[in-house]
Amino acid sequence: MNVRQLAAVDMYGSIGVAWRRWLILGEFLLGLVGGLALGLYLILRGGPPGPVVFGVWVLGAGLNYLPLAVHALTLVAPGALERELTGVDLPATLRYYSVRQLWLVVPLLFLGLELARMIKGLRSSA
């Protein structure tokens, strides 16, 4: 799964209205900050193991929004989103990623995918 392409397709949507990219950027930033804040609160509050474990899960799910937010910040520049989606079969890719977005609930998955992509890129350029 390509996290950058997921961010781009989500920001563009089905018809590419300009306000959607800002709405999705806000969603990604809120998911990151909100997930980190709530997760840390539940973990640091202590108490019974249930809320602490839930806090760890929320923190991990919130960290999935980090690569999405970073990519979204680079894609709001004029023309960046359109360049990213050049040559992409948008309807098919939108359908593909619409289902894959559910994987956000797996803690650290998107962060791990992005780190793996970065490591692979470093190895191939060396």
VOBA-1610 file (N, C-alpha, C; in pm, whole numbers, padded with zeros to 5 digits, always signed):
BEGIN
Met+00085-00118+00000Met+00000+00000+00000Met+00089+00124+00000Asn+00059+00218-00086Asn+00134+00341-00099Asn+00063+00450-00017Val+00121+00487+00097Val+00057+00580+00190Val+00044+00719+00125Arg+00143+00760+00048Arg+00135+00891-00018Arg+00021+00893-00120Gln+00008+00786-00195Gln-00101+00781-00294Gln-00236+00776-00224Leu-00245+00706-00113Leu-00369+00704-00036Leu-00406+00845+00008Ala-00309+00920+00060Ala-00335+01058+00101Ala-00381+01142-00017Ala-00314+01127-00131Ala-00348+01206-00250Ala-00489+01173-00300Val-00520+01047-00308Val-00652+01006-00358Val-00761+01053-00261Asp-00735+01041-00133Asp-00833+01086-00033Asp-00852+01237-00042Met-00747+01311-00062Met-00756+01456-00072Met-00829+01499-00200Tyr-00812+01425-00307Tyr-00875+01460-00434Tyr-01022+01418-00437Gly-01051+01300-00385Gly-01188+01250-00386Gly-01231+01211-00526Ser-01359+01209-00547Ser-01410+01164-00677Ser-01417+01275-00781Ile-01426+01401-00738Ile-01438+01509-00836Ile-01333+01618-00822Gly-01249+01613-00721Gly-01136+01704-00709Gly-01169+01847-00670Val-01271+01865-00586Val-01301+02002-00541Val-01189+02052-00450Ala-01158+02181-00464Ala-01042+02238-00394Ala-01055+02233-00243Trp-01173+02255-00188Trp-01189+02259-00043Trp-01166+02123+00022Arg-01183+02015-00055Arg-01169+01882+00002Arg-01026+01856+00052Arg-00927+01905-00021Arg-00788+01881+00022Arg-00762+01942+00159Trp-00823+02058+00186Trp-00805+02121+00318Trp-00882+02046+00425Leu-00998+01996+00391Leu-01077+01917+00486Leu-01002+01790+00525Ile-00947+01721+00427Ile-00874+01596+00454Ile-00745+01625+00529Leu-00675+01733+00494Leu-00557+01772+00571Leu-00594+01793+00717Gly-00706+01863+00741Gly-00753+01882+00879Gly-00785+01751+00947Glu-00846+01660+00874Glu-00877+01527+00929Glu-00749+01455+00972Phe-00649+01458+00885Phe-00523+01389+00916Phe-00454+01453+01037Leu-00452+01586+01042Leu-00388+01654+01154Leu-00465+01630+01284Leu-00597+01633+01276Leu-00679+01607+01395Leu-00663+01462+01442Gly-00657+01368+01347Gly-00635+01228+01383Gly-00502+01209+01452Leu-00399+01279+01404Leu-00266+01269+01465Leu-00265+01331+01604Val-00302+01457+01614Val-00296+01529+01742Val-00397+01471+01842Gly-00519+01445+01795Gly-00621+01389+01884Gly-00585+01250+01932Gly-00535+01166+01842Gly-00496+01030+01881Gly-00381+01029+01980Leu-00283+01116+01956Leu-00170+01124+02048Leu-00214+01178+02184Ala-00294+01283+02183Ala-00338+01343+02310Ala-00424+01247+02391Leu-00523+01186+02328Leu-00612+01094+02401Leu-00535+00970+02446Gly-00451+00916+02359Gly-00373+00799+02396Gly-00282+00825+02513Leu-00209+00937+02507Leu-00119+00972+02618Leu-00197+00997+02747Tyr-00310+01064+02735Tyr-00391+01089+02854Tyr-00432+00958+02921Leu-00482+00865+02842Leu-00527+00737+02898Leu-00411+00656+02957Ile-00296+00663+02893Ile-00179+00589+02941Ile-00126+00651+03071Leu-00109+00783+03070Leu-00049+00851+03184Leu-00143+00861+03304Arg-00272+00853+03278Arg-00371+00858+03386Arg-00360+00735+03474Gly-00315+00626+03414Gly-00300+00502+03491Gly-00434+00439+03520Gly-00439+00365+03627Gly-00563+00299+03665Gly-00569+00158+03615Pro-00691+00108+03595Pro-00707-00031+03552Pro-00643-00055+03415Pro-00604-00179+03388Pro-00534-00206+03262Pro-00618-00181+03137Gly-00748-00195+03143Gly-00832-00177+03024Gly-00814-00042+02959Pro-00834+00068+03033Pro-00815+00201+02972Pro-00671+00228+02927Val-00573+00172+02998Val-00433+00192+02961Val-00405+00120+02829Val-00453-00002+02816Val-00435-00078+02691Val-00507-00006+02576Phe-00626+00044+02603Phe-00699+00120+02502Phe-00620+00245+02464Gly-00557+00310+02562Gly-00474+00427+02536Gly-00356+00394+02446Val-00294+00280+02467Val-00183+00237+02382Val-00233+00216+02239Trp-00349+00155+02226Trp-00407+00134+02092Trp-00438+00268+02025Val-00500+00360+02098Val-00534+00491+02041Val-00407+00565+02000Leu-00304+00558+02082Leu-00177+00622+02050Leu-00118+00564+01921Gly-00118+00432+01909Gly-00067+00367+01788Gly-00150+00400+01665Ala-00281+00403+01680Ala-00368+00440+01568Ala-00347+00586+01531Gly-00327+00672+01630Gly-00301+00813+01603Gly-00172+00833+01527Leu-00071+00753+01558Leu+00057+00763+01486Leu+00045+00722+01340Asn-00059+00646+01305Asn-00083+00615+01164Asn-00110+00741+01083Tyr-00160+00845+01149Tyr-00191+00968+01079Tyr-00067+01055+01052Leu+00046+01023+01114Leu+00167+01102+01093Leu+00210+01104+00946Pro+00232+00988+00883Pro+00273+00995+00741Pro+00164+01053+00651Leu+00039+01028+00683Leu-00070+01086+00603Leu-00068+01238+00613Ala-00049+01291+00734Ala-00045+01436+00754Ala+00076+01497+00684Val+00191+01433+00694Val+00311+01485+00629Val+00292+01490+00478His+00240+01383+00421His+00216+01383+00276His+00110+01486+00238Ala+00006+01498+00317Ala-00099+01595+00287Ala-00044+01737+00289Leu+00046+01766+00384Leu+00106+01900+00390Leu+00186+01930+00263Thr+00249+01830+00205Thr+00325+01854+00082Thr+00233+01858-00040Leu+00115+01801-00030Leu+00024+01793-00145Leu-00071+01912-00156Val-00075+02000-00056Val-00163+02117-00066Val-00100+02230-00146Ala+00028+02220-00176Ala+00093+02322-00260Ala+00025+02324-00397Pro+00015+02442-00458Pro-00052+02451-00588Pro+00008+02355-00691Gly-00078+02271-00749Gly-00038+02178-00853Gly+00021+02047-00804Ala+00058+02038-00676Ala+00123+01917-00624Ala+00031+01795-00628Leu-00093+01816-00591Leu-00187+01703-00590Leu-00214+01653-00731Glu-00231+01744-00822Glu-00256+01705-00961Glu-00135+01632-01020Arg-00015+01679-00989Arg+00107+01610-01037Arg+00116+01470-00980Glu+00083+01456-00853Glu+00089+01325-00787Glu-00007+01226-00852Leu-00120+01274-00899Leu-00223+01186-00953Leu-00218+01174-01106Thr-00119+01234-01169Thr-00105+01222-01314Thr-00087+01076-01352Gly-00169+01029-01446Gly-00159+00892-01495Gly-00226+00788-01406Val-00288+00831-01298Val-00354+00738-01206Val-00498+00716-01251Asp-00541+00591-01256Asp-00680+00560-01284Asp-00758+00592-01156Leu-00809+00714-01150Leu-00867+00765-01026Leu-00985+00684-00974Pro-01083+00650-01056Pro-01196+00572-01001Pro-01151+00437-00942Ala-01064+00366-01010Ala-01018+00236-00960Ala-00933+00253-00835Thr-00846+00353-00834Thr-00758+00376-00719Thr-00838+00423-00599Leu-00939+00504-00624Leu-01027+00550-00515Leu-01101+00432-00453Arg-01150+00342-00535Arg-01217+00221-00482Arg-01119+00136-00401Tyr-00998+00120-00453Tyr-00895+00039-00386Tyr-00864+00096-00247Tyr-00839+00226-00241Tyr-00800+00285-00113Tyr-00918+00311-00020Ser-01038+00319-00073Ser-01154+00338+00016Ser-01166+00224+00115Val-01141+00104+00072Val-01146-00013+00160Val-01019-00019+00246Arg-00904+00014+00189Arg-00776+00003+00261Arg-00766+00102+00377Gln-00842+00210+00373Gln-00838+00308+00482Gln-00879+00247+00616Leu-00954+00140+00611Leu-00996+00075+00736Leu-00876+00022+00814Trp-00762+00002+00746Trp-00642-00046+00813Trp-00583+00057+00908Leu-00636+00179+00908Leu-00591+00280+01003Leu-00609+00235+01148Val-00701+00144+01172Val-00726+00099+01310Val-00617+00005+01361Val-00529-00042+01273Val-00418-00128+01315Val-00304-00036+01360Pro-00275-00034+01489Pro-00174+00059+01539Pro-00040+00046+01468Leu+00015+00160+01432Leu+00149+00174+01373Leu+00163+00116+01233Leu+00058+00063+01172Leu+00070+00001+01040Leu+00115+00100+00934Phe+00047+00214+00922Phe+00080+00311+00817Phe+00217+00373+00844Leu+00249+00397+00970Leu+00382+00448+01004Leu+00488+00346+00964Gly+00464+00219+00992Gly+00558+00113+00954Gly+00572+00099+00804Leu+00461+00107+00731Leu+00467+00100+00585Leu+00550+00214+00528Glu+00530+00332+00583Glu+00604+00448+00532Glu+00753+00438+00567Leu+00784+00392+00686Leu+00925+00373+00723Leu+00991+00267+00634Ala+00920+00160+00605Ala+00973+00055+00517Ala+00998+00111+00377Arg+00907+00195+00328Arg+00924+00257+00196Arg+01047+00347+00195Met+01066+00422+00302Met+01180+00513+00311Met+01311+00435+00316Ile+01315+00328+00393Ile+01436+00245+00402Ile+01467+00182+00268Lys+01363+00132+00200Lys+01383+00073+00068Lys+01436+00177-00031Gly+01385+00298-00022Gly+01433+00406-00109Gly+01578+00441-00082Leu+01617+00441+00045Leu+01756+00470+00080Leu+01849+00361+00029Arg+01805+00237+00040Arg+01889+00125-00006Arg+01904+00125-00157Ser+01796+00159-00228Ser+01803+00156-00374Ser+01882+00274-00430Ser+01893+00383-00354Ser+01969+00498-00402Ser+02117+00489-00365Ala+02150+00394-00278Ala+02291+00381-00235Ala+02372+00296-00330
//
